[in-house]
Amino acid sequence: MIPVIAPDIGSLRGHAAKRLSILDAAAHVFCREGYGGANIDMVAMEAGVSRQTIYNHHGDKEKLFLAVVREVTERINAGIFDTLSTFPDKPGDLHADLTAFGIRMVRNCICSRDGRFLRKLIQSEGDRYPELFATWLKDGPGRTWSALAARFARLALAGHLQLDDPDLAARQFLALVRVDLEMGMMLGVTPTESELQTSASAAVTTFLRAYARADRP
């Protein structure tokens, strides 16, 4: 019988930690230099490893960039789906409950460290390297829109909303809750709690004017 050798847990953890350290360093470099200006040597210096280590873990610059976007997208998705679990499926006050939910979405997902990083990267590099963000579009916003649309569809089924296209409603809701904050966030300004409240309340008012049932107050 061939003996079964248990994996070295410490070694696996060390490998994973080094991989995340490289990705974090690469995120800083790509954000600071842009995709075109960054190179493997800069990432190696930032991470405190050799360039060969980066090649061993991630391959060339394009594969490293894609790994960074994938890692950040997964972390953002974790925050988004955690927040989606607080969606008001059985609202007592539809306006107030959707406003509170909108605030949580902006604070936990759009204003998070990862959200700010990805927004800056897309703004600076999205038009020059759209192919690098194709996976992000499918696995990031694509999943969020679908999950939120399903929740709005349930609200409509329960009689709270009147929707012909839940997917469109989901995209419009997300656009509305962030539109008044977008300019400041592009400049790196984190909105205050008062600004979050005002923006989300106005967004929900507009949203319900379009989608609230006519027989509901």
Contacts in CASP RR format, 6 or more apart in sequence:
PFRMAT RR
TARGET T0000
AUTHOR 0000-0000-0000
METHOD contacts of the structure
MODEL  1
MIPVIAPDIGSLRGHAAKRLSILDAAAHVFCREGYGGANIDMVAMEAGVS
RQTIYNHHGDKEKLFLAVVREVTERINAGIFDTLSTFPDKPGDLHADLTA
FGIRMVRNCICSRDGRFLRKLIQSEGDRYPELFATWLKDGPGRTWSALAA
RFARLALAGHLQLDDPDLAARQFLALVRVDLEMGMMLGVTPTESELQTSA
SAAVTTFLRAYARADRP
18 49 0 8 1.000
18 53 0 8 1.000
18 57 0 8 1.000
19 57 0 8 1.000
19 58 0 8 1.000
20 71 0 8 1.000
21 47 0 8 1.000
21 49 0 8 1.000
22 43 0 8 1.000
22 47 0 8 1.000
22 49 0 8 1.000
22 53 0 8 1.000
22 54 0 8 1.000
22 57 0 8 1.000
22 58 0 8 1.000
22 64 0 8 1.000
23 58 0 8 1.000
23 67 0 8 1.000
23 68 0 8 1.000
23 71 0 8 1.000
24 47 0 8 1.000
25 43 0 8 1.000
25 46 0 8 1.000
25 47 0 8 1.000
25 48 0 8 1.000
26 38 0 8 1.000
26 43 0 8 1.000
26 46 0 8 1.000
26 47 0 8 1.000
26 58 0 8 1.000
26 64 0 8 1.000
26 65 0 8 1.000
26 67 0 8 1.000
26 68 0 8 1.000
27 68 0 8 1.000
27 72 0 8 1.000
27 117 0 8 1.000
28 46 0 8 1.000
29 38 0 8 1.000
29 42 0 8 1.000
29 43 0 8 1.000
29 46 0 8 1.000
30 38 0 8 1.000
30 65 0 8 1.000
30 68 0 8 1.000
30 121 0 8 1.000
31 117 0 8 1.000
31 120 0 8 1.000
31 121 0 8 1.000
32 38 0 8 1.000
33 42 0 8 1.000
34 121 0 8 1.000
34 124 0 8 1.000
34 125 0 8 1.000
35 61 0 8 1.000
35 65 0 8 1.000
35 121 0 8 1.000
35 125 0 8 1.000
35 128 0 8 1.000
35 129 0 8 1.000
35 132 0 8 1.000
36 125 0 8 1.000
38 61 0 8 1.000
38 65 0 8 1.000
39 61 0 8 1.000
40 51 0 8 1.000
40 54 0 8 1.000
40 55 0 8 1.000
40 60 0 8 1.000
40 61 0 8 1.000
40 64 0 8 1.000
41 51 0 8 1.000
43 54 0 8 1.000
43 64 0 8 1.000
44 50 0 8 1.000
44 51 0 8 1.000
44 53 0 8 1.000
44 54 0 8 1.000
47 54 0 8 1.000
54 64 0 8 1.000
58 64 0 8 1.000
58 67 0 8 1.000
62 132 0 8 1.000
65 132 0 8 1.000
66 132 0 8 1.000
66 135 0 8 1.000
69 118 0 8 1.000
69 121 0 8 1.000
69 132 0 8 1.000
69 133 0 8 1.000
69 135 0 8 1.000
69 136 0 8 1.000
70 135 0 8 1.000
70 136 0 8 1.000
70 139 0 8 1.000
72 114 0 8 1.000
72 115 0 8 1.000
72 117 0 8 1.000
72 118 0 8 1.000
73 118 0 8 1.000
73 135 0 8 1.000
73 136 0 8 1.000
73 139 0 8 1.000
73 140 0 8 1.000
75 114 0 8 1.000
76 109 0 8 1.000
76 112 0 8 1.000
76 114 0 8 1.000
76 115 0 8 1.000
76 118 0 8 1.000
76 140 0 8 1.000
77 139 0 8 1.000
77 140 0 8 1.000
77 143 0 8 1.000
77 144 0 8 1.000
79 108 0 8 1.000
79 109 0 8 1.000
79 112 0 8 1.000
80 105 0 8 1.000
80 108 0 8 1.000
80 109 0 8 1.000
80 144 0 8 1.000
80 147 0 8 1.000
81 147 0 8 1.000
82 108 0 8 1.000
83 101 0 8 1.000
83 104 0 8 1.000
83 105 0 8 1.000
83 108 0 8 1.000
83 109 0 8 1.000
84 144 0 8 1.000
84 147 0 8 1.000
84 148 0 8 1.000
84 151 0 8 1.000
86 101 0 8 1.000
86 104 0 8 1.000
87 101 0 8 1.000
87 148 0 8 1.000
87 151 0 8 1.000
88 94 0 8 1.000
88 97 0 8 1.000
88 98 0 8 1.000
88 100 0 8 1.000
88 101 0 8 1.000
89 151 0 8 1.000
89 154 0 8 1.000
89 155 0 8 1.000
89 158 0 8 1.000
90 158 0 8 1.000
91 97 0 8 1.000
91 98 0 8 1.000
91 155 0 8 1.000
91 160 0 8 1.000
94 160 0 8 1.000
94 208 0 8 1.000
94 212 0 8 1.000
94 216 0 8 1.000
95 201 0 8 1.000
95 204 0 8 1.000
95 205 0 8 1.000
95 208 0 8 1.000
98 173 0 8 1.000
98 204 0 8 1.000
98 207 0 8 1.000
98 208 0 8 1.000
99 197 0 8 1.000
99 200 0 8 1.000
99 201 0 8 1.000
99 203 0 8 1.000
99 204 0 8 1.000
100 200 0 8 1.000
102 173 0 8 1.000
102 177 0 8 1.000
102 200 0 8 1.000
102 203 0 8 1.000
102 204 0 8 1.000
103 177 0 8 1.000
103 196 0 8 1.000
103 197 0 8 1.000
103 200 0 8 1.000
105 174 0 8 1.000
105 177 0 8 1.000
106 177 0 8 1.000
106 178 0 8 1.000
106 181 0 8 1.000
106 191 0 8 1.000
106 196 0 8 1.000
106 199 0 8 1.000
106 200 0 8 1.000
107 196 0 8 1.000
109 115 0 8 1.000
110 119 0 8 1.000
110 178 0 8 1.000
110 181 0 8 1.000
110 185 0 8 1.000
111 185 0 8 1.000
111 190 0 8 1.000
111 191 0 8 1.000
116 185 0 8 1.000
116 188 0 8 1.000
118 136 0 8 1.000
119 185 0 8 1.000
119 186 0 8 1.000
122 133 0 8 1.000
122 136 0 8 1.000
123 186 0 8 1.000
125 132 0 8 1.000
125 133 0 8 1.000
126 132 0 8 1.000
126 133 0 8 1.000
144 174 0 8 1.000
145 167 0 8 1.000
145 170 0 8 1.000
145 171 0 8 1.000
145 174 0 8 1.000
146 167 0 8 1.000
146 170 0 8 1.000
148 170 0 8 1.000
148 173 0 8 1.000
148 174 0 8 1.000
149 166 0 8 1.000
149 167 0 8 1.000
149 169 0 8 1.000
149 170 0 8 1.000
150 166 0 8 1.000
152 161 0 8 1.000
152 163 0 8 1.000
152 166 0 8 1.000
152 169 0 8 1.000
152 170 0 8 1.000
152 173 0 8 1.000
153 163 0 8 1.000
153 166 0 8 1.000
155 161 0 8 1.000
156 162 0 8 1.000
156 163 0 8 1.000
156 166 0 8 1.000
159 213 0 8 1.000
159 216 0 8 1.000
160 212 0 8 1.000
160 213 0 8 1.000
160 216 0 8 1.000
161 169 0 8 1.000
161 211 0 8 1.000
161 212 0 8 1.000
161 213 0 8 1.000
162 211 0 8 1.000
162 212 0 8 1.000
162 213 0 8 1.000
162 214 0 8 1.000
163 169 0 8 1.000
163 211 0 8 1.000
169 207 0 8 1.000
169 211 0 8 1.000
172 207 0 8 1.000
172 210 0 8 1.000
173 203 0 8 1.000
173 207 0 8 1.000
176 203 0 8 1.000
176 204 0 8 1.000
176 206 0 8 1.000
176 207 0 8 1.000
177 199 0 8 1.000
177 200 0 8 1.000
177 203 0 8 1.000
177 204 0 8 1.000
178 185 0 8 1.000
178 199 0 8 1.000
179 199 0 8 1.000
179 203 0 8 1.000
180 195 0 8 1.000
180 198 0 8 1.000
180 199 0 8 1.000
180 202 0 8 1.000
180 203 0 8 1.000
181 191 0 8 1.000
181 195 0 8 1.000
181 196 0 8 1.000
181 199 0 8 1.000
184 191 0 8 1.000
185 191 0 8 1.000
191 199 0 8 1.000
END
